[in-house]
Amino acid sequence: MGSLNAAAMAEAVGEGEVALRPALVWHLQCNHYPPLPMSMVAPCIQAIEAAVDDDWDRAIELPEGITYRGHQAAPASEIIDQHNLGFFVETAIYGDESYE
């Protein structure tokens, strides 16, 4: 059910019904248990932008108190994977075509 909700929210972003930031707030808070920290919204947006640029290895700085394997930065691909952002990336890259 979580992936269906993420796909629907990403589609709403792609159609301009919801802005990316509030969609990610919803996704991190309501589509994960336990909810993920709100401080991860900005790094998630940066990771999506890196994916759009086809720079999956781009280091994304993490908020204070959050580390990835002991480091203050994580590759965009790991943020996308760990935060289940695949549908948001598809929408950003392909637009509505990814849902046809």
TATA-V708973 format. One record per residue. N is the residue number from 1. RES is the residue in one small letter. NEAR is the number of other C-alpha atoms within 8 Angstrom. Layout:
BEGIN
n=[N | N]
res=[RES | RES]
near=[NEAR | NEAR]
END
This chain:
BEGIN
n=[1 | 2 | 3 | 4 | 5 | 6 | 7 | 8 | 9 | 10 | 11 | 12 | 13 | 14 | 15 | 16 | 17 | 18 | 19 | 20 | 21 | 22 | 23 | 24 | 25 | 26 | 27 | 28 | 29 | 30 | 31 | 32 | 33 | 34 | 35 | 36 | 37 | 38 | 39 | 40 | 41 | 42 | 43 | 44 | 45 | 46 | 47 | 48 | 49 | 50 | 51 | 52 | 53 | 54 | 55 | 56 | 57 | 58 | 59 | 60 | 61 | 62 | 63 | 64 | 65 | 66 | 67 | 68 | 69 | 70 | 71 | 72 | 73 | 74 | 75 | 76 | 77 | 78 | 79 | 80 | 81 | 82 | 83 | 84 | 85 | 86 | 87 | 88 | 89 | 90 | 91 | 92 | 93 | 94 | 95 | 96 | 97 | 98 | 99 | 100]
res=[m | g | s | l | n | a | a | a | m | a | e | a | v | g | e | g | e | v | a | l | r | p | a | l | v | w | h | l | q | c | n | h | y | p | p | l | p | m | s | m | v | a | p | c | i | q | a | i | e | a | a | v | d | d | d | w | d | r | a | i | e | l | p | e | g | i | t | y | r | g | h | q | a | a | p | a | s | e | i | i | d | q | h | n | l | g | f | f | v | e | t | a | i | y | g | d | e | s | y | e]
near=[4 | 7 | 6 | 7 | 9 | 13 | 10 | 8 | 11 | 12 | 12 | 10 | 13 | 11 | 8 | 7 | 7 | 10 | 8 | 8 | 8 | 8 | 12 | 10 | 10 | 9 | 11 | 14 | 12 | 8 | 11 | 10 | 7 | 4 | 9 | 9 | 8 | 8 | 7 | 10 | 12 | 7 | 13 | 13 | 10 | 10 | 16 | 14 | 8 | 12 | 12 | 10 | 6 | 6 | 9 | 10 | 7 | 10 | 8 | 11 | 8 | 11 | 9 | 5 | 4 | 7 | 10 | 8 | 4 | 5 | 7 | 11 | 10 | 14 | 12 | 17 | 10 | 8 | 13 | 13 | 9 | 7 | 8 | 7 | 13 | 8 | 10 | 12 | 11 | 10 | 14 | 10 | 7 | 8 | 9 | 10 | 6 | 8 | 5 | 4]
END
